Amino acid sequence: MVKYAYRLKKIAQLANGKGKILDIGFSLLPNPYLKNAIGLDIALPKKKPENYEKMIKASIYKMPFKNNSIDTIVLSGVIEHLENPLLALKEVNRILKENGLILIETPNPYFFPLIISDLIMNLRYYFYDTHISLFPRRMMLKLLWHSGFELEKIKGCGMNWNENTTLPLPQQLSQDLIYIARKRKSMNKYYEKVKKLRKDNY
């Protein structure tokens, strides 16, 4: 039985058929539903998953690809572990083709049990992990703007009852979210205002 199959199937449905796929940080949970993906990680599994074209050992901050060479990039359960997510997204932007697709799956900080655990500082369930950051929707939107992406939509991944069972939930209530974005300059008026403030040394 595939662990977290509900989430992995959603990611694969969004990625498959969208050209050359790069799955970054895949080693701990390779996606068996992706088609002919390239897996990149700082530590590789002993055996290459059958549905992966090849594996590459590298850091997300310096990837061995030419500019504008990848069609679709998957970051599943990765960005919350990164010390510098903005720098990583800028490197992702470098290798992604113009109008290329990025899929970022990450925990939802507004997931109700997580909010309760935060309020009472319950260390048992949500603090013993290697996550460095959680991203409210507005902060993820800003990260995407500042790294050259435009958000298209957000999809929910339900609630993980356990590794093998997921309860479908509306996006706003889901435990994990998938941000779907394209490589293109944002024309959003709020982002333009932020850029002007930065230029004026705000």
URMO-V89123 format. One record per run of one state. SS is the DSSP state (@ for helix, = for strand, . for the rest). FROM is the first residue (numbers start at 1). TO is the last residue. If there is no record, write none. Layout:
# URMO-V89123
ss=SS from=FROM to=TO
ss=SS from=FROM to=TO
This chain:
# URMO-V89123
ss=. from=1 to=4
ss=@ from=5 to=15
ss=. from=16 to=20
ss== from=21 to=24
ss=. from=25 to=26
ss=@ from=27 to=29
ss=. from=30 to=36
ss== from=37 to=41
ss=. from=42 to=51
ss== from=52 to=57
ss=. from=58 to=58
ss== from=59 to=59
ss=. from=60 to=61
ss== from=62 to=62
ss=. from=63 to=69
ss== from=70 to=76
ss=. from=77 to=78
ss=@ from=79 to=81
ss=. from=82 to=84
ss=@ from=85 to=95
ss== from=96 to=107
ss=. from=108 to=111
ss=@ from=112 to=120
ss=. from=121 to=122
ss=@ from=123 to=126
ss=. from=127 to=136
ss=@ from=137 to=146
ss=. from=147 to=148
ss== from=149 to=156
ss=. from=157 to=158
ss== from=159 to=160
ss=. from=161 to=165
ss== from=166 to=167
ss=. from=168 to=170
ss=@ from=171 to=173
ss=. from=174 to=175
ss== from=176 to=183
ss=. from=184 to=188
ss=@ from=189 to=199
ss=. from=200 to=202
